[in-house]
Amino acid sequence: MAYPPLLELPGEAEYRAHFEATYCRGPIRAFDGIEVRFRKRDFDHCCFESSRRDGAKDAFSQPRAKRLDWIKAALQDPSSECYQGWDKKRKRYDGSRRVTVVMGNYVVVIALKGNGRADFVTAFLADTPAAPGRPSTVDMIRRGPKWT
């Protein structure tokens, strides 16, 4: 499946407006019929990253924002790789979270709510290994169970 080109907008306000116009006016139907809903605050999850050790997302990320149109494409791509999400608190896989990998290292996460509906959680470019010998984020996702 062909993916949209990277967005080239002037700044954060324009990317935010694009996100709201594209995603917040109604659900996006995924390739398997799941209706994915987006909230305005979801922009902060997918277009900001942490510049601090505490993990708080405080810095606007142009590389993430440029890929906003990839979210819809990933959700609608029947050839995407889909896996179960990881629950950090319970230290186990969670079948109510779907993690989609496309374009090699672009990740989209949704939370299933039942009745064919889901909420958007986040989207990001997966990182490379943090240290030699450690697996990358995508490698860790791919080690998990497939989402069914």
N, C-alpha and C positions, 0 to 999 in steps of 0.2 A: 504494500500500500504506500502511495506517495504521501509524504508529510508536508505540511505547509512550510513556506520559507520562514526564517526567523523574522520576528516583528522588529521594526526599527522605528520607535516612537521617541519623541523629545525627552520625556522624563517620567518619573513615578506617577504623577497625576494622570497622564495620558494612558499609561499602562493600566492603572486602576480603573479608569473609565472604560477602557476596552474590555477588561475582565468583567465588569458589571454588566455591560451591554451584551456580551457574548454568553455569559454563564448564569447570571442572576435573574433573568427574566422568565425562566422556566427550566424544567429538567432537560438534561441531555440524555437521550436514549443510547445505551451501550449496545454493542454488537449482539448481546444475548438478551436484549429486551429490558434490562434493568434501567430504571429511571434514576439518574443521578442528579441530586439537587445541590445547589451551591448557595452559599451565603456571602454577603459582601465582605465579611471579616475573613473569609477563606483566602482572599488575596494576600493577606499578611503571612499565611502559612506557606504559600507557594512562591512568593516573590521576595521574601526576606530570608536572611540567614544570620547566623550568629557570628559576631566578631569577638565574643568573650568566651571564657572557659565555662561559664555557668549554662551555656546553651540557649540563652534567651535570644530570640530572633530580633535583632535590632538594626540590621543594615540592609538597605534595599539592594537586591541582586539583579543587575542587568542581565547576566546570562540566564537566570531563571525566568525573568520577565519576557525576554525575547522568545521564549518557548511556550508562551501562554496558549497559542493555537494548537500546540501539540497535545494538550490535555484532551480536548474533544476528539482529536484524531486517534489518540491512544485508546480512549474508551470505546470508540467505534471500530477499532481494528480487529477483525476476527483472527488475524494471525499473531496477535500479541501473546506474550508469555504471561500467564496468570498464576499467582501463588497465594497461599494463605499468609496472612500477616503474622507478626510476632508480638506477643503480649509480654512486655518487659516485666511487668509486676508479677505475673503468674509464671513467667519463664516457660512459656509453651506457645505453640501455634494456635492461632485464632481463626477459625473458618468464617467468622463474620466480617473479616477484613480481607479485601482483595487487593493484592499488590500486583500491578501490571508493569511489565518491563518491555520497552520498545526502543528502537533506534540504538540498541547496544547498551545504553546506560541511562535512559530516561525512565523515571519511575512515577507512577500515578497510584495513589492509595485511596480506596473508598471503603466506607463502613456500611455493611448491609443492615437494613432496618426491617426486612420482611416485606411480604406482599409485592415483591419485585421493585423495591425502592432502596436507594442508598444515599448516603451523604458523602460529598467530597471531603477528603481529609487533607491531602497535600499532593504536591508534585515537585520533583527535583531531579537534577542531574546527579547521579550516584557518584560518589567519590572513588578515588583510587585507593589502594591500600595505605593505611596510616603508617605502617612500618613494614620493613622487609619481612617477608614470611607470613604476614597477616593477610587474610582474604579481603577482597574489596567488598563493598556493600552489595553489589550485584551478585558476586559469588555467594555471599551469605544468603541472599534472597533465593537464589537458584538451588541451594542445598535443601531448602524447605519443601514441604509438600505442595503439589500442584493444587490450585483452587478448582473445586468442582461444583 
